[in-house]
């Protein structure tokens, strides 16, 4: 009865070395990693483009735009 409880029920992988992650030589799912990195890159490009367009339209940099939004929000209340 107790022998069944002491046997390991799962096969664990060897623990990773410190600093080893999905970007090392043995990633678990390369296609998911590729998709996530591509999505992050595209999101960064959209954010940068929005910042540049906002500066072209308003004539203010990103800090000035954010300050204007905060001032507008505080004046609502």
C-alpha positions, -999 to +999 in steps of 0.1 A: +000+000+000+027+025+009+050+014-019+027+029-045+028+063-027+066+065-026+072+057-063+076+089-084+045+093-105+061+119-128+092+119-149+108+153-144+133+170-168+167+179-156+167+214-140+182+241-162+214+258-155+214+293-142+207+317-171+194+291-194+161+300-211+141+298-242+168+316-262+195+290-256+203+261-278+174+240-265+142+259-267+110+239-261+089+255-288+108+274-315+077+283-335+060+299-304+092+318-296+094+330-332+058+342-332+062+360-299+094+378-309+078+388-342+047+401-324+068+421-300+088+436-328+057+447-347+041+462-315+073+482-310+072+494-346+036+505-342+044+523-309+074+541-324+053+551-355+025+565-333+051+585-313+065+600-345+031+608-360+020+623-327+051+646-327+044+656-363+008+665-356+012+682-323+047+696-326+055+683-291+077+654-282+064+623-263+070+639-229+050+670-239+022+648-253+020+628-221+020+659-200-009+673-221-029+641-216-023+642-178-033+678-176-064+672-197-074+642-175-069+662-143-091+690-156-120+666-162-126+661-125 
